């Protein structure tokens, strides 16, 4: 179960059925042992001195570094840090989430796991969504379409005034990048919330999402004029006065934008709030990029693998709003 393996094996590195899942993770210690193997396949890496060594345990089950005697736990510094929810419940949540093709709501997660608090289920979901982004994920490459779109969300925290009428609908701007496959089809995607559709917001996204040398296809916006100066090939399509509709000349971004809006309204019933939009975008990208996966067990493995290398996320981190909505 080493994190260095490119292709984990079902039934050996991860469970493939619910019966197998129950057999593997029948206790808290079994869950901790599995996390230790995922997090430290070559031995404990001491968070204090950085020395790699074989795991030693104290009488209380804590891990002890034989060099500096620092005591640690396998959950410290991960999304499970300081959680009061049992790891077996976390594992069941991850299995359920990754086995639902279109995602789950906090209410359904609460019901399935028998959690006493809706807030607990809601926070668990957002922590896991935060872990769905792998820091070292491979950049998009080849031909990549890039465009911005507005997402309409229902803001339940405040009413916005629009032309003298009160409305609770707000619009947020996101930028979408989609790999275009030939002769047809789409590859992976990247989506991010931005404040403005200008060069200062778009180029950092492009540099962080797309490999240099790739062909980037955009509309005629002046915000994309410096793409070549950043090491990319660039093709622009001016849609103004064009006889070819935008959804035909740039099918990738328009298709993904449509599916994203439908997913948020269908799976989450319009409950996505502006402050947590980034987390939902993380989940959508995670699911879209793995839409062809035939193994739900492998998705469980990948998400858990990412969870142990993701820094802790507090409830306050989840509820805060990062980008000011545009209305």
C-alpha positions as CSV (number, residue, x, y, z in Angstrom):
1,X,0.0,0.0,0.0
2,X,2.8,2.4,-0.8
3,X,2.0,5.9,-1.9
4,X,4.9,5.4,-4.4
5,X,2.9,2.9,-6.4
6,X,1.4,4.2,-9.6
7,X,-1.3,1.5,-9.9
8,X,-2.7,0.3,-6.5
9,X,-4.2,-3.2,-6.7
10,X,-7.8,-3.8,-5.8
11,X,-8.2,-6.3,-3.0
12,X,-4.6,-5.8,-1.8
13,X,-4.2,-2.0,-1.5
14,X,-7.9,-1.1,-1.2
15,X,-11.2,-2.9,-0.7
16,X,-13.3,-3.5,-3.7
17,X,-16.7,-4.3,-2.1
18,X,-18.7,-3.2,0.9
19,X,-18.3,-6.6,2.5
20,X,-14.5,-6.4,2.0
21,X,-14.6,-2.8,3.4
22,X,-16.3,-4.0,6.6
23,X,-13.8,-6.8,7.0
24,X,-10.7,-4.5,6.6
25,X,-11.9,-1.6,8.8
26,X,-13.6,-3.5,11.6
27,X,-12.0,-1.4,14.4
28,X,-10.4,2.0,15.1
29,X,-6.9,0.4,15.3
30,X,-7.4,-1.2,11.9
31,X,-8.2,2.2,10.4
32,X,-5.2,3.8,12.1
33,X,-2.9,1.1,10.8
34,X,-4.2,1.6,7.3
35,X,-3.6,5.4,7.6
36,X,-0.1,4.8,8.9
37,X,0.7,2.7,5.8
38,X,-0.7,5.4,3.5
39,X,1.0,8.3,5.2
40,X,4.4,6.7,6.0
41,X,5.0,3.7,3.7
42,X,8.8,3.9,4.4
43,X,8.5,4.5,8.2
44,X,7.4,7.3,10.5
45,X,8.6,10.7,9.4
46,X,8.9,12.6,12.6
47,X,7.1,16.0,12.4
48,X,9.6,17.5,14.8
49,X,13.1,16.3,13.7
50,X,12.2,14.9,10.2
51,X,14.0,11.6,10.9
52,X,12.6,8.5,9.2
53,X,12.3,5.5,11.5
54,X,10.2,2.5,12.3
55,X,7.0,3.2,14.1
56,X,7.2,2.7,17.9
57,X,4.1,3.0,20.1
58,X,3.6,4.3,23.6
59,X,1.2,2.7,26.1
60,X,-1.5,5.2,25.0
61,X,-1.1,4.2,21.3
62,X,0.8,7.3,20.3
63,X,3.7,7.1,17.9
64,X,7.2,7.8,19.3
65,X,10.2,9.0,17.4
66,X,13.2,7.0,18.6
67,X,15.6,9.9,17.8
68,X,14.0,12.9,19.6
69,X,11.2,11.0,21.6
70,X,8.6,13.3,20.1
71,X,5.1,11.8,20.4
72,X,2.7,12.1,17.4
73,X,-0.5,10.5,16.0
74,X,-1.2,9.5,12.4
75,X,-4.1,12.0,12.3
76,X,-2.0,15.0,13.4
77,X,-1.5,17.5,10.6
78,X,-4.2,15.9,8.3
79,X,-7.8,16.7,7.7
80,X,-8.6,14.3,10.6
81,X,-6.6,16.4,13.0
82,X,-8.4,16.8,16.4
83,X,-11.5,15.2,15.1
84,X,-13.9,13.8,17.7
85,X,-15.5,11.6,15.1
86,X,-14.2,8.0,15.0
87,X,-12.0,7.1,12.0
88,X,-14.3,4.2,11.2
89,X,-17.0,6.8,10.6
90,X,-14.7,8.9,8.5
91,X,-13.8,5.8,6.4
92,X,-17.5,4.9,5.9
93,X,-18.1,8.5,4.9
94,X,-15.3,8.4,2.3
95,X,-16.5,5.1,1.0
96,X,-20.1,6.4,0.6
97,X,-19.1,9.6,-1.0
98,X,-16.8,8.0,-3.6
99,X,-19.4,5.3,-4.4
100,X,-22.0,7.9,-5.3
101,X,-21.4,8.9,-8.9
102,X,-23.0,12.4,-8.7
103,X,-22.1,13.3,-5.1
104,X,-24.0,13.5,-1.9
105,X,-25.6,16.1,0.3
106,X,-24.8,16.6,4.0
107,X,-28.4,15.5,4.9
108,X,-28.0,12.2,3.1
109,X,-24.6,11.6,4.7
110,X,-26.0,12.3,8.1
111,X,-28.8,9.8,7.5
112,X,-26.6,7.1,6.1
113,X,-24.0,7.3,8.9
114,X,-26.5,7.9,11.6
115,X,-24.8,11.1,12.7
116,X,-26.6,13.1,15.5
117,X,-25.6,16.5,14.1
118,X,-26.2,17.9,10.6
119,X,-23.3,20.3,11.2
120,X,-20.9,17.3,11.7
121,X,-21.9,15.8,8.4
122,X,-21.7,19.2,6.7
123,X,-18.2,19.9,8.1
124,X,-17.0,16.4,7.2
125,X,-18.1,16.8,3.6
126,X,-16.3,20.2,3.2
127,X,-13.1,18.9,4.8
128,X,-13.1,16.0,2.3
129,X,-13.9,18.3,-0.6
130,X,-10.8,20.3,0.5
131,X,-8.8,17.1,0.3
132,X,-10.0,16.4,-3.3
133,X,-7.3,18.7,-4.7
134,X,-3.9,17.0,-4.8
135,X,-1.1,19.7,-4.4
136,X,1.2,18.0,-6.9
137,X,-1.4,17.0,-9.5
138,X,-0.3,16.9,-13.1
139,X,-0.9,20.1,-15.2
140,X,-3.2,20.1,-18.2
141,X,-1.5,19.8,-21.5
142,X,-2.0,19.6,-25.3
143,X,-4.9,21.7,-26.5
144,X,-6.7,23.4,-23.7
145,X,-9.8,25.7,-23.9
146,X,-10.0,28.5,-21.3
147,X,-13.0,30.7,-20.6
148,X,-14.9,32.4,-17.8
149,X,-18.5,31.9,-16.8
150,X,-20.9,33.1,-14.1
151,X,-22.6,30.7,-11.7
152,X,-25.9,31.7,-10.2
153,X,-26.1,30.8,-6.5
154,X,-28.8,31.3,-3.9
155,X,-27.3,33.3,-1.0
156,X,-29.2,32.4,2.1
157,X,-27.2,34.8,4.3
158,X,-28.3,38.1,2.9
159,X,-30.8,39.6,0.5
160,X,-29.4,41.6,-2.4
161,X,-31.2,44.5,-4.0
162,X,-31.6,44.3,-7.8
163,X,-33.4,47.1,-9.6
164,X,-35.5,48.0,-6.5
165,X,-36.5,44.4,-5.9
166,X,-35.1,42.1,-3.2
167,X,-33.4,38.9,-4.4
168,X,-31.3,36.2,-2.8
169,X,-29.6,35.2,-6.0
170,X,-25.9,36.1,-6.5
171,X,-23.5,35.5,-9.4
172,X,-19.9,34.4,-9.0
173,X,-17.3,34.3,-11.7
174,X,-15.3,31.1,-12.3
175,X,-12.6,30.3,-14.9
176,X,-12.7,26.9,-16.6
177,X,-9.9,25.0,-18.4
178,X,-10.7,21.9,-20.4
179,X,-8.3,19.5,-22.3
180,X,-9.5,18.9,-25.8
181,X,-9.0,15.4,-27.1
182,X,-8.7,14.5,-30.8
183,X,-10.6,13.4,-32.8
184,X,-13.2,14.2,-30.2
185,X,-13.9,14.2,-26.5
186,X,-12.7,16.0,-23.4
187,X,-9.9,15.2,-21.0
188,X,-9.3,16.7,-17.6
189,X,-10.6,20.0,-16.3
190,X,-9.6,22.7,-13.8
191,X,-12.0,25.2,-12.3
192,X,-11.4,28.1,-10.0
193,X,-13.3,31.0,-8.6
194,X,-11.9,34.4,-9.5
195,X,-12.7,38.0,-8.6
196,X,-12.4,39.6,-12.1
197,X,-11.9,38.3,-15.6
198,X,-8.7,40.2,-16.2
199,X,-5.0,39.4,-16.8
200,X,-4.1,39.6,-13.1
201,X,-6.7,36.9,-12.2
202,X,-6.5,34.7,-15.3
203,X,-2.7,34.3,-15.8
204,X,-2.0,32.9,-12.3
205,X,-4.8,30.3,-12.9
206,X,-3.3,29.4,-16.3
207,X,0.2,29.1,-15.0
208,X,-0.9,26.9,-12.1
209,X,-3.1,24.7,-14.3
210,X,-1.6,24.3,-17.7
211,X,1.8,23.0,-18.8
212,X,4.0,25.4,-20.7
213,X,4.1,24.8,-24.4
214,X,0.4,23.8,-24.5
215,X,-2.0,25.3,-27.1
216,X,-4.5,27.5,-25.2
217,X,-7.7,28.4,-27.0
218,X,-9.6,31.4,-25.8
219,X,-12.1,34.0,-26.9
220,X,-11.1,37.5,-28.1
221,X,-10.8,39.0,-24.6
222,X,-7.8,41.3,-24.2
223,X,-7.1,39.6,-20.8
224,X,-5.5,36.7,-22.7
225,X,-3.2,38.8,-24.9
226,X,0.0,37.9,-22.9
227,X,-0.5,34.2,-23.0
228,X,2.4,33.7,-25.6
229,X,4.7,35.8,-23.4
230,X,4.2,33.2,-20.7
231,X,5.4,30.3,-22.8
232,X,2.2,29.0,-24.4
233,X,0.9,28.8,-27.9
234,X,-2.3,30.8,-28.3
235,X,-5.4,30.6,-30.6
236,X,-8.1,33.2,-30.2
237,X,-11.6,33.0,-31.5
238,X,-13.5,36.3,-31.6
239,X,-17.2,35.5,-31.1
240,X,-18.5,39.0,-31.7
241,X,-20.4,39.1,-35.0
242,X,-19.2,35.5,-35.7
243,X,-21.6,33.2,-37.6
244,X,-20.4,30.3,-35.5
245,X,-22.0,30.1,-32.0
246,X,-19.6,30.1,-29.1
247,X,-20.7,26.7,-27.9
248,X,-19.6,25.3,-31.2
249,X,-16.3,27.0,-31.6
250,X,-15.4,26.3,-27.9
251,X,-17.4,23.3,-27.0
252,X,-15.3,22.1,-24.1
253,X,-15.7,25.0,-21.7
254,X,-19.4,25.5,-22.6
255,X,-20.2,21.8,-22.0
256,X,-18.4,21.7,-18.7
257,X,-20.0,25.0,-17.5
258,X,-23.5,23.6,-18.4
259,X,-22.8,20.3,-16.6
260,X,-21.4,22.2,-13.5
261,X,-24.5,24.4,-13.1
262,X,-26.8,21.3,-13.6
263,X,-24.7,19.3,-11.0
264,X,-25.0,22.1,-8.4
265,X,-28.8,22.5,-9.0
266,X,-29.5,18.8,-9.2
267,X,-27.2,17.1,-6.7
268,X,-27.2,19.9,-4.2
269,X,-30.6,21.4,-5.0
270,X,-29.3,25.0,-5.1
271,X,-27.9,24.8,-1.6
272,X,-24.4,25.8,-2.6
273,X,-23.4,29.0,-0.8
274,X,-20.9,31.6,-2.1
275,X,-18.5,31.1,0.8
276,X,-18.1,27.4,0.1
277,X,-18.1,27.5,-3.7
278,X,-14.4,26.6,-3.9
279,X,-15.0,23.3,-2.0
280,X,-17.8,22.3,-4.4
281,X,-15.6,23.2,-7.4
282,X,-12.9,20.9,-5.9
283,X,-15.5,18.1,-5.7
284,X,-16.8,18.6,-9.2
285,X,-13.2,18.5,-10.7
286,X,-12.4,15.4,-8.7
287,X,-15.5,13.6,-10.0
288,X,-15.3,14.9,-13.6
289,X,-11.6,13.9,-13.9
290,X,-12.4,10.4,-12.7
291,X,-15.7,10.0,-14.5
292,X,-14.4,7.0,-16.5
293,X,-13.0,5.1,-13.5
294,X,-14.5,1.6,-13.2
295,X,-13.3,1.1,-9.6
296,X,-15.1,3.0,-6.8
297,X,-12.7,1.3,-4.4
298,X,-9.8,3.0,-6.1
299,X,-11.5,6.4,-5.7
300,X,-11.8,5.6,-2.0
301,X,-8.1,4.9,-1.9
302,X,-7.2,8.1,-3.8
303,X,-9.3,10.4,-1.6
304,X,-8.0,8.8,1.6
305,X,-4.5,9.0,0.2
306,X,-4.9,12.7,-0.4
307,X,-6.6,13.2,3.0
308,X,-3.5,12.2,4.9
309,X,-1.3,14.8,3.1
310,X,-3.9,17.6,3.3
311,X,-3.4,20.2,6.1
312,X,-6.1,20.5,8.8
313,X,-9.2,22.5,7.9
314,X,-11.3,24.0,10.8
315,X,-14.9,24.8,10.9
316,X,-14.0,28.5,10.8
317,X,-12.0,27.9,7.6
318,X,-15.0,26.3,6.0
319,X,-17.5,29.0,6.8
320,X,-15.5,32.0,5.8
321,X,-16.1,33.7,2.5
322,X,-13.1,34.3,0.2
323,X,-14.5,36.1,-2.8
324,X,-17.0,38.9,-2.8
325,X,-20.0,38.0,-4.9
326,X,-20.9,39.9,-8.0
327,X,-24.6,40.8,-8.4
